[in-house]
Amino acid sequence: MTERESMECDVVIIGGGPAGLSAAIRLKQINEELEVVVLEKGSEIGAHILSGAVVDPKALDELLPDWRDMDCPMAETPVTDNWHWVLSKKGKTSLPHIFMPPLMSNDGCYTGSLGKLTRWLGEQAEALGVMVFPGFPASEVLFDDAGAVRGVVTQDMGVAADGSEKGDFQPGMEILAKYTLFAEGARGNLTKKMKARFDLEADCQPQVYGLGIKELWDIDPKKHVPGRVIHTQGWPLTESDSWGGGFLYHQANGQVALGFVTALDYKNPWVSPYQEFQRWKQHPAIREYLEGGTRVAYGARAINEGGWQSVPKLAFPGGALIGCAAGFVNVPRIKGSHTAMKSGMLAAESVAAAIAAGHAQSELSDYDANLRESWIAKELKLVQNAQPAVAKYGGDIGTLLAGADMWMRTLKIGLPISMEHHRDYTMTGRADLYPRIDYPKPDGTISFDRLTNVAYSFTNHAEDQPNHLKVEDYELQRESELAVFGGPSERYCPAGVYEWIIEEGQEPRFQINSQNCVHCKTCDIKDPNQNIEWTTPEGGGGPNYPNM
């Protein structure tokens, strides 16, 4: 058995995103003597953060009220201009925001890089004495004799692909804590295990997801309108009977952030979310902003879309889920940073009170209760039928029903829309039942092939290490994923990780290009047999987003 060093602290937080760092800051604000550790798998804080982003500052105002005067990068670009377009293949219809429920307003919000905001939050946390360790993924959860979480083990470093120890091998360290907060983001691999071990989803609907794919562009200054926010729905997903939408945000320094979210409950296995995004950029209304510009960054990430009815039990002995590990995204608003931050703050308050009372490894039931009475719950309940309405009735009718329901919930009334969810992988249909989709070839100016774009995510993994994408049964992959479903892994992955090598006279071979992985977690969600498991690679691996 590997001998490991151990380190004791009061609280260990798994994930250095907005939720984890907000929890760390709040803990130190309450009691500066608390020893707080943040473990982040990326090479630096913010390296794996990807979001649109239009940020509601509500939680930031509570956490650090003077943030606008503290050189916070999010303060650079307040939202000035809101548009919502319904796209047809060549045209668009603008929906006036005056007809939308008040909760959909972006007044008072800011658009910018969530990665930059996260780095700034990391600086605030370290200034308060939080120990922040980037490049240290948590790979295993530790339990005490009573079954309570008592900390985590960080990933071993210097393990060769064959499992042997290389010359620079360093065993992971045990981080032992009174409480462990899981802030891994959507579909965290340890969070998934906590949900199963403690049956946290027993009384909620299953979580469902979308895949968000994003590019940053420097555009012609004459076309740039700082603070302009554009959301779209409709084409091109109407052609594949899928749903989702696009965004284009005019941010600081002449840049626009643009991206596309495809709900992962699509049925046609020939759908490629990446290609849908590239096709969307060719729409005349989008292309006109990009012509003459330059793409500077690319990335992708799964997004929680289940809403309030998919929020699991949040606390268990010794630990709790915060942020997107639990799933607090407001789907119609396309916002989750503010709710993630608030959940981290609420968890921190419960942890600090428990430690002050002399407790350790107890269940933070007051955190769960307090969150369900907070403004997070009030906000998410107003939109809780939006995703189910669109998923059940389609983009056009579903959008009308969702809008009506949001208006009526604002008036304390709700529509009787079924809230039942089906896990995304169960919705994938047989390949022979659906038409293949002939996506246009990239032009290299507006649209790009995947591997070229992956280079703009600055992704890097040490080559000689175990594959972090685990296939349980390769025969099942051939007989089902390929033979029945047409090999959708080649299409749902936005980084070209999965490839079927088919040569005459040979068995098809499933090739995994794990060095391309941008840690989006789509394979873990959408594989039709749940035969692929995403696990943590060596620390510091993955994308290195500069300002996504």
N, C-alpha and C positions, 0 to 999 in steps of 0.2 A: 504493500500500500504506500502511495506517495506521502511523504512527510510534508506538511504544510505549516507555514507560519500563520499565526492568527493575530488579529487586531480587534480590540473591543471598542465599541462606541455606544452612544445612546441610540442613535437612529442611523440606519443606512438606507439610502434612496437609490433605487435602480433606474437610472435614466436621467440625463442632464438636459431635459427639455423644459418648456415653460412650466409644466406642472411640478416636476421634481425640484426645480430651482426655486419656485414660489414657495413650496413646502419648506425647503431649507432656509430661505430668508425669513419666513414667518417664525420658524422654530427659534432662530437666533434673536429675532425681535422680542419674543416672549421671554426667553431665558438665554442670555449670552454664554452661560456656562455649559450648555448642552454640547456634546461632541457629535457633530453631524457630518456624515460622509456621503458624497454623491459619486456614484460610479457611472461612467459614460462610455459606451462601446466605441464611439467615434474617435478619430485621431485628436480632435479638440472639441470643445463645447461648440455646438452649432453645426458640426460637420455633417450630421445626418438629418438636420432639420429642413423640412420642405413644406411650404404652405403657400397659398396664393400671394399675398395674404392681405385681407382687409381686417383689421383688428378693432374690436370693440374695447375701449380702454377701461371698462367698468372695473374689472378685477385689478388692473394695474393702478387705478386710482385708489383702491383700497389698500393695496400692498405697499406702494411707494407714492404717496400723494404728490410729491414734488418732482415726479419723473420728467415732466416737460422741461424743467430747469436743471436737469442732471445730465445733459448731453446724451439723452436716450435717442438712438437713431430712429425710432418709430415716430418721433415728434416731427420729423422732416416734412411729411406730406399728408396733411389732413385731406379727407375726401371732400371734393368740391362739386362733383358732377356724377349723377347716377343714371344709368341706362339699362334697360332690360329688353333684349331683342328675341323675337321668335323667328328663327331662320327657316326659309325654304331653300331649295337648292341654289337659287340665284339671288333671292331677295330677302328682305327682312321686314318685320312689323315691330314697331316700338310699342311696348306696353308702358303707359304713363305710371310713374310711381305713385301718383295720387290715388290710383285704384287699388294699390296693394295695401295689405294690413300694415298698421303703424310699426309693428315689430320688424318688418322687412327694411326699414329705413337704415341707411348708412350715415345719417347725419351724426356728426361728432366722432366718427370713426377715422382711422388712419390706415393708409396703405404703404407697405414697405416690406422689407425682408424680415421674416420671422427668425431666420438664422442670425441676423445681426442683433435683433432684440434678445435672442437667447444668449448670445455672447455677452451682451451688456448685463443681463440678469446674472450670468456667471460671475462677472466682475463684482457685482453688488454682493453676491453670496460670499465670495472669497474675502471681500473687505470686512465682512461681519465675522469671519473666522471659520466659515464652512470649508471642509477639506474636499476639494473637487479633484477627482482622478479620471481624466480622459484616457482612452485607450485601454480601459479595464472593463470588459464585459463581465456581467454576472452569468455564470454558466450552470450553477446548481444551487438549489435552496437547501438550507440546513434546518433540521427540526430537532426539538428537544424530546425528552422521553415521553412527554404528554402529547406530542404531536403538534405543538405550536411552532411557528416559524421562529428561528433564533438567529437568522442571518443568511449569508450566501457565500459561495466560493467563486472567486474570479477565474476567468479562463486561463488554462495552462498556456504558456508561451514556448515556442521552439519545439513543437511536435511536428515530425515529418509526416508526409502523406501516408506512409505505411504504418503510422502509429508509433514509430521509434522516437527516442529523444535525440534531438540534434545537439550540437555542441553548446548552443546558447540556451538550452532548455531552462525554463524557470517555472516551477509549479505555481498554480494559482494560490491565492491567499484566502484564508477564512476571515470573513468580516462578520464578527459577532455583535449583535445589537439587541437592545430591548424591544425595538420595533423596526420593522422593515416595510418600506413603502415602495410599491411597484408602480413605476412611472415609465414603462417601456414604450408607450405609444400603442397604436393599433396593432393587434395580433401579436403581442409580445410573447416570446416562446416560454418564459417562466410564468407569465400571467395565465397562459393557456393551461399550464399544469396546476396552478392554484385554483382555477375555476373547476377543474376536474376533481382535484383532491378534496376540496371543501364544498363541492356541489353548489357553486355560487350562482349558477344559472337555473336553479330548480324552479324559481318563481318568476322568471321573466322570459320574454321571447328571445330566440337566438339572435346573436349579433349578425348583421349583414354589412356588406362593404361596397365601396366604390374604389376604382383605381384612378388616382389623380396623376396626370402626366403634365409636366411643366417645362417651359423654356423661358429664359430671359433674353431680351433683345435690346440692343441699342438702336433706336429708331431716329429717323430724320427729325431734327429739332422742330421743324415747321409743323409736324404732325403730333407733337407731344403736348398733352394738356395735363399738367401736374394735378393729381387728385381725381382724374376721371376714372370711373369704375363702370365696366360693361360686363353684364352677364348675358349668356345666350342659352336658348333651349331649342329643340327641334332638330333640324338637319345637322349632321348627316345620320344621326342615330335612328331617325324615322325610317331609313332605308333598310335597316337590319332589325327592326322591331325591338330595339334596345332603348334605354333611357339614360339620361345624364345631361350634361351641359358644359358650356365653355365659359371662360372668364378672360378678361383683358384689363389689366390695371396699369394706369400711368403712374409710375413711381418716381423717385428722385433721380437726378442726374441723367435725364433723357432716356430712361429705361422704361420698358413695359414688361410686366410679368404676364404671360399668357399660358393658359393651360386648359385641360379638358378632363372631365370626370365621367367615366363610364361605370354605371352600376354593374356589379359583378354577378348579378342574378340573371344575366342574359342567357337565352336558351340556345341560340345558334352557335355551335362550337367553332364555326368558321370566322366569327367576329374577332377582330384584332383591335383592342383599345388603342394601341399605338398608332395603327393606320387610320383609325377614326379621327384621332387628333391631327395627324398630318393632313387628312382630307379637309377637316374643319378649317385649317389655316388657309386653304385655297378659296374659301368663300370670299366673294368680292368685298364684303363689309369688313372682313378681318385682314385680307391680303393688302388692302389699301394702306393699312397702318404699317405693314411689314416691308413693303417694297422700298428698296433703298437702305434698309436696315441690316443689322448683323446679329445673328444668334451668338450669345456669349456663354450660356450655361443650359444644362438639361438635367432633369431628374424625374423620379416617380415615387409614389408612396400610396399604400392602401389607406382608405379613410373609413372610419366608422359611420354607418348610415342607418343604424337600427333605431336611433332616437330613444326617447324616454322609456318605452316599453322593453328595450333591450338592455337597460342598465341592470347589472347583476347585483347580488348582495355584495357590499363593498368591503366589509371587514371580516376578519377571521383571526383566530388566536395568533398574536404576534405580528400581524401584517394587515395591509389594506391596499386597495387599488385606487389610483388617482389618475386624473387626466384621461387620455385616450386609451389607456389600459382598461378603463372601465367603459368609456364611450359616451362622451357628453357633447358630441357635435350637433349643432343646430343645422340640420340638412338644408332647409330652404334658405337660410341666411349664408350658408357655406362658411360657417364660423365655429371654431371650437377652442381657440386659444384662451379666450376669456373664461369660459367655463372650466377648462382644464386647470388654469391658474387658481381659480376660486376653490376647486376641489382640493388642490394641494394645500391651500391655506386652511381650509376646514379640517383636513386630516392633521395638519401640523398642530392646530389648536387642541385637538383631541389627544394627540400624542403627548404634547407638553403637559396637559392636565393630568394624564395618566402617570407620567414619570414623576411629576410633582407629588402625586398621591402615593408614590412608592411602588407602583405597579410595573410589571414587565411581562411581555409575552401574553398579555390579556387580549380580549377581543374588544376593539374600539367601537362598540355598538352605538355610542353617542355620535361618532362621525357619520355613520350611515344614517342615523335619524336626523341629524342636523342638516345633512346635505339634502335630504328629501323634504325639508322645510325651507330650504334656501331659495334664492332667486334663480339658481340653476334649474331647480325643479319647476318653478313657475314659468320660466322661459321655455323649457323643453316640452312642458305639457301643452303649451299653446300651439306647438307645431307637431304634436305626436302622431297625427294622422296623415301628414304630408307625404312621407315616404311610402306608407302602405297604400295610399290612394293612387299614387302614380304607378307603383309596382303592380297593383291589381287591375287598374282601369286604363293604363297606358298614358302616354305623355299629354295628349290633348284633354281628354275627359278627366284624367287624374289630376292635372294641373288645376282645372276649374274646380273640382271637388276639394282639392287641398286648399285653394285660395278661399273658397266659401267657408270651409271648416275653420281656417285660421281667423277669418273675420268673426265667425260665430263664437269661437272660443274666447276671442277678445271681449265679446259681450256675455261671457259666462255660459255659452251654449255650445254643444258639440254635435257633429254629424255622426250617425251610426255607421262608421266605416270599419270594416274588419281590420284588426291590428295583427293578424297572424303573419308571421314571417317563416320563410323556409330558408335553410342554410344555402348559401350561394352555390355550392358544388352540386347540390341535389337538383338544381334547375337546369343544368347542362343537358342538352338533348343529344340523341344519336346523330352521328354525322350524316347518315343516309337519309335523314328526315328533313334536312335543311339545305338550302342552296349555298354553294360556294360563293364567296364574295370576291369580286375582281377589283382589288384596290389599285388605284393609279400608282405608277412608279414615281418616286421622289424626283423633284426637279433640281435638287441641290442648291436651290436659292431660297425657297420658302419652305419646302418640305425636304426631309432628310431620311436616309436609311438609319435603322436602329443603331448599328455598330458605330457609325460616324457620330451619332448623337451621344452614345454612351461615353465617348471620349471627352465630351463636354460635362460629364458628371465627375470627372477626375477620380474615378473609381480605381482602387488599387487593393489587391489582396496578395499576401506572400504566396508565391506559387507552390512551394513545397510544404503544404499543410493538409490535414484531413479535409475532405470535402464537407462543407457545412450544410449542404443540401442533401438530406438523407432520403433515399428511396428504399422503402421497406421490402418491396417485391418487384424485381425487374420483369419477371414473367407476367405479372398482373399489368404492368405498364404496357407491355407489348400487346397482350390479349384484350385489354380493355381500353386504356387511354388512347392507344393508336388504332386498334382494329375496330372498336365500337364508336369511339368519340372523335376519331380523325386526328389525334395528336394535338389537342388544343394548347398544350404547353408551349408549342412553337409560336403561338399567336398571343396568348394572354400575357406572357412575360414581356415587359417593356425594355428588356436589356439583352435579348438574344441569348439567354442562359441555356435554354433547352433546345435540343436539335435531334431530330430523328435521322440517322444515317441509314439509307436504304440502298443496298448494292445488290445487283443481280446474283442470285444463287446464295445469298447470305441472309441470316436472320436480321431483321431490323435492329439497329443498335441505338440505344438512348444515350446521347452524349450530353454531359452537363458541363457547361463552360462557366464554372463557379466564379472565376476571376472577374466576370462581367457583372456580378450581382450587385444591384443598387439597394438591396435590403427593403424592397417594397412589400414583401410578404404575400404577393398575389398567388404564388404557387401553393403556399400553405393553405390558402383560402379556397382556390378554385379547382385544384386537381380533383377530377370527378370521383376518384376512389379514396381520397385523403391518404394517398400513398406516398406523398412527399412531405417531409417535415423540415421546416427552416430552423436551424440552430445557429448559435453564435460562432462566427469564425474567430480567428486570432484577433486580439485587440488592435484597434486602429484601422482594421480593414473596412472596405466598403467605400461609399462615395465620400468625397471631400468637397461638399458644396461651399462655395465662397460666400454667397449671399442669397440663398434661396429661402 
